[in-house]
Amino acid sequence: MTFNIQPTLENDQILLAPLQASDYDALYAVASDPAIWAQHPQNDRWKEEVFREFFDAALRSHGAFKIIDKVTGEIAGSTRYYEYDAGKNTIHIGYTFYATKYWGTGFNKAVKKLMLEYIFQYVDAVGFHVGVNNIRSQIAVSRLGAVKVAQVDMAYAYGPNRQNFVYNLSKNDYLF
């Protein structure tokens, strides 16, 4: 890999900092709201035992971030880079969630802009996995210029595999 998969990225509003084990309590305080997960394929991720597995996997990925609102200093959520493929020169962005107070505010678009502008220095395309019933996230990735290209069966901790759409965003189609 010729890039840092877990850099610190920021603008005037947002700080993306590498996720650390010590962030668990603050991030779970955000994630414990069932409304966040209502459309998600794993809609019980608000439960501590389910979130713990999600959090531990995020740490093991070495590509996860806590999202900090620089105006308030609060942790707004989390996201990560994953599934880097050097041969195809692609990577995925996902496992993203926000406190509901950030929904519809442009915060997600600003986070994705930071991540995409950084990663498009190194890859030609970014993928996104989105649950088939997660309309909110489908709209969000489509607004970035991503195109739905497939439907896949994905494994989730604590339960059966679930259906996800795969979206692709090439560097040339990026809308920012």
C-alpha positions in Angstrom: 0.0 0.0 0.0 1.4 3.4 -0.9 -0.9 5.4 1.3 -1.9 5.6 5.0 -5.3 3.9 5.3 -6.0 5.7 8.6 -4.7 9.2 8.3 -6.0 12.2 10.3 -8.3 14.2 8.0 -10.0 17.5 8.8 -11.6 20.7 7.7 -13.1 23.6 9.6 -16.1 21.5 10.8 -14.9 17.9 11.0 -12.0 15.9 12.4 -11.6 12.3 11.3 -9.2 10.7 13.8 -8.0 7.1 13.9 -10.3 5.0 16.1 -8.7 3.8 19.3 -9.8 1.3 22.0 -10.3 4.2 24.4 -13.0 5.6 22.2 -15.4 2.8 23.0 -17.6 4.4 25.7 -18.0 7.7 23.8 -18.8 6.0 20.5 -21.2 3.5 22.1 -23.0 6.4 23.7 -23.8 7.6 20.1 -24.4 4.1 18.7 -26.8 3.0 21.5 -29.7 4.9 19.8 -31.9 2.3 18.1 -33.1 4.9 15.5 -29.6 5.0 14.0 -29.9 1.3 13.0 -33.6 1.1 12.0 -32.9 0.8 8.2 -29.6 -1.0 8.7 -29.3 -4.7 7.8 -28.1 -5.4 11.3 -30.7 -3.3 13.1 -29.8 -4.5 16.5 -26.4 -2.9 16.5 -27.5 -0.6 19.2 -27.3 -3.5 21.6 -24.0 -3.5 23.5 -22.9 -7.0 22.7 -23.6 -6.5 19.0 -21.9 -3.1 18.9 -18.9 -4.5 20.8 -18.2 -6.9 17.9 -18.7 -4.1 15.4 -16.3 -1.9 17.3 -13.6 -4.6 17.8 -13.8 -5.3 14.0 -13.3 -1.6 13.3 -10.2 -1.6 15.5 -8.9 -4.8 13.7 -9.4 -3.1 10.3 -6.8 -0.4 11.0 -8.9 1.8 8.7 -11.6 3.1 11.1 -12.2 6.7 12.3 -14.1 8.5 15.0 -15.9 11.5 13.5 -15.6 14.5 15.7 -17.7 17.7 15.3 -15.0 20.3 15.7 -17.6 23.0 16.6 -18.9 21.1 19.7 -16.1 18.6 20.3 -18.6 15.7 20.3 -18.1 12.4 18.6 -20.7 12.4 15.8 -20.1 8.8 14.7 -17.7 6.6 12.9 -16.6 5.4 9.4 -13.8 3.5 7.8 -11.9 2.5 4.7 -11.8 -1.2 4.0 -11.2 -3.9 1.4 -8.3 -2.2 -0.4 -7.6 -4.1 -3.6 -4.2 -3.2 -5.1 -4.8 -5.2 -8.3 -8.0 -3.3 -9.1 -6.8 -0.1 -7.4 -10.0 0.2 -5.4 -11.1 0.6 -1.8 -14.4 0.7 0.1 -15.8 3.3 2.4 -18.5 2.3 4.8 -19.5 1.1 8.3 -20.6 4.7 8.7 -23.1 5.9 11.2 -23.9 9.3 12.8 -25.9 10.5 15.8 -29.4 11.4 14.5 -28.8 15.1 15.2 -26.4 15.1 12.2 -28.8 13.5 9.8 -29.9 15.9 7.0 -27.3 18.5 7.9 -24.7 17.9 5.2 -22.4 16.4 7.7 -22.2 13.1 5.9 -21.4 14.8 2.6 -18.6 16.8 4.2 -17.1 13.6 5.8 -17.3 11.7 2.5 -15.7 14.7 0.7 -12.7 14.6 3.1 -12.4 10.8 2.6 -12.8 10.8 -1.1 -10.5 13.7 -1.9 -7.8 12.0 0.2 -8.2 8.4 -1.2 -8.7 9.4 -4.8 -5.0 10.5 -4.7 -4.2 6.8 -4.5 -7.1 4.7 -6.0 -9.2 4.9 -9.2 -12.5 3.8 -7.6 -14.3 3.5 -4.3 -17.0 1.0 -3.4 -19.9 1.2 -0.9 -22.0 -1.6 0.5 -25.5 -0.5 1.4 -28.3 -2.6 2.9 -31.1 -3.2 0.4 -33.6 -1.6 2.9 -31.3 1.3 3.9 -33.0 4.0 1.7 -31.3 6.9 3.5 -27.8 5.5 2.7 -28.7 4.6 -0.8 -29.7 8.2 -1.5 -26.6 9.5 0.2 -24.1 7.5 -1.9 -26.1 8.2 -5.0 -25.7 11.9 -4.3 -21.9 11.4 -4.4 -22.2 10.1 -7.9 -21.9 6.4 -7.0 -23.8 4.0 -9.2 -25.4 0.7 -8.1 -23.6 -2.1 -9.8 -24.5 -5.3 -7.9 -26.4 -7.0 -5.1 -24.4 -9.3 -2.7 -25.0 -11.5 0.3 -22.8 -10.3 3.2 -21.9 -11.8 6.5 -22.8 -10.0 9.7 -21.8 -10.8 13.3 -24.8 -12.0 15.4 -27.1 -13.3 12.7 -27.6 -14.5 9.2 -26.0 -13.0 6.1 -27.9 -10.1 4.7 -28.4 -8.6 1.2 -26.5 -5.4 0.3 -26.3 -3.3 -2.8 -22.8 -2.5 -4.1 -22.2 1.0 -5.4 -19.2 2.1 -7.3 -17.7 5.6 -7.6 -14.9 6.2 -10.1 -12.5 9.0 -9.7 -13.8 10.4 -13.0 -17.4 10.4 -11.8 -16.9 12.0 -8.4 -19.2 15.0 -8.2 -17.3 17.4 -5.9 
